[in-house]
Amino acid sequence: MISPQQNPEQVAGSPILSRDPSKPGPEFTRGAEIPQDLDPFADGILMDHQKEWLEDDSDLKIAEKGRRTGITFAEALDDALIAASAREAGGDNVFYIGDTKDKGREFIGYVAHFAKTVSKEMVGIEESFFEDIDEDGNTRKISSYVARFSSGYRVEALSSRPENIRGLQGIVVIDEAAFHKDVREVIDAVNALLIWGGKIRIISTHNGVLNAFNELIREAQTDKAKGIDTWSIHRIPFSKAVDNGLFKRVCLIKGEVWSEEAQAKWEDKIRSAYGSRKAAMRQELDAIPAESEGQALSRVQIEACMEKGIPYIRWQVEDDFRDLPHAKRSEILQKFLQDKLLPVLERLPKELQHVYAQDFARKGDASAIDVKSIERTLERRTRLVVELRNVPFDEQREVMEFIINHLPRFSGGAFDATGNGAYLAEKAVQRFGSSIREVHFSQSWYQENMPPYIEAFGSNRSLILPAHPDIVKDHQALAYVNGIIKVPDGFRFKGTDGNTRHGDYAIASVLGYWISRQDIAEYDYVSAGTLARDTMKPPKDEEGVGGANIFSRGSVFGKLKGLW
């Protein structure tokens, strides 16, 4: 614990707090410029949902809220009381992590006000630096605002998320959690705080159905239905706050007279400001996460292009698979190829053209493979999806070659050649030649090729996908980012198998659809015996035109259909 009299020093289990005394103290606002003499405990000041939040002393507490409903105000009051209390009365340090630096300034302004009006204490406020130490021992300084209390405790508002959030001890408040970078990591980390008796408060408006904050809410609700009360959930839409007297508080602060008519006009004005953006209004005011606001595809559009029964095969290996002897790895691989993939590949329609696409990943995300057929109706139908997790480079290469070697009328392959994907793309080119396209994702590539893929989900339904919840989520992840459609950088969500996803299959499917529309000669395979026989005499087709141009690729012989 660092008391006001102590020099900053390393406290066991806590990061270092330091201060630059040469910097003047900042000017702290009080949010909506609350009156200097406002007593939050005076009759009619706190609304019912604020009181319920204050009275809830759960270790894990979530507020799913509409904008400006007063929960951050109530949390600042609670934190001021906690930091002003002695240890035996429940006193503790509080760390506030907002999504912007300005939120931290506003929050600490609230805390200072409540310290003066409630605990009758003039707290010292500093602009300091929080020295964050990550798991590798690297350090960085985070700007912070600190309100110190005579109890020896402090409320500290950090300007950005610490890497070592697990090292914080006390009460941690994460405000507007859905808008934090790497929000899933934040939520996963906070549970470690409970080991040392800490408490966690997560407060946020929604930021889409696939956001980790919404997933946490759904998980908590599922647990609650099973009788597991891990999290305490408070849902505060804007309408509830209005019913509880929000506009009356606005009138109090502005010195205006409240009336039902004025309240109705005020609420209508706020809602009308969203115009036709109804999804955004429901998300920001009514705590209903938006499904399609900013997204390229809605769930209805995606599911309309889905069919049951399309094979979706996953293969995940442990970390030590890489270090197994080659013979053992080969044995495991061959079992996967022969037992899982070959039966599906043998059932592919021999009369249709097929394409192959892969969005490569080595660790973390899934390496997604998409096999599509070009139907006689010109629909692009997914025939097989394969996801590889933690599979080494060589084994991924063998999977790729095995699938392509068994594709009837193979008409092209597309590979993500960005980063580590360049290895597999290069191996595919070496093996299968000009039928392979190496794709380096860029803004211009997305601008040119994403719109046709999105259009395939339209009324003409020229795309067929497997009916699977992870494939739905992968496609819901496609969003408009700076005017182009892509999966936002750093965006992650949890799949049905418990693994983290990054829209993996959606990108593979985009590549598959794209390569199916390219002008690439069809590529077939013939046996060595047939090749030797054919090379003795140019084959003739039914019309007497010279047949195929013969060439070889390593140990596999190919036949490129075209004029001799």
Helices and strands as residue ranges (DSSP letters): E 16-19, H 48-55, E 60-65, H 71-84, G 87-89, E 94-97, H 101-117, E 124-133, E 139-148, E 154-158, G 165-167, E 171-175, G 177-179, H 183-190, G 191-196, E 199-204, H 212-225, E 232-236, H 238-243, H 246-254, H 260-272, H 278-286, H 299-304, E 306-307, E 312-316, G 319-323, H 326-336, I 337-341, H 342-346, E 353-359, E 367-374, E 380-389, H 393-405, E 410-416, H 421-432, G 433-435, E 436-439, H 443-455, E 463-466, H 469-476, E 479-481, E 484-486, E 493-494, E 500-501, H 504-516, E 523-525, H 528-536, E 549-553, E 556-560
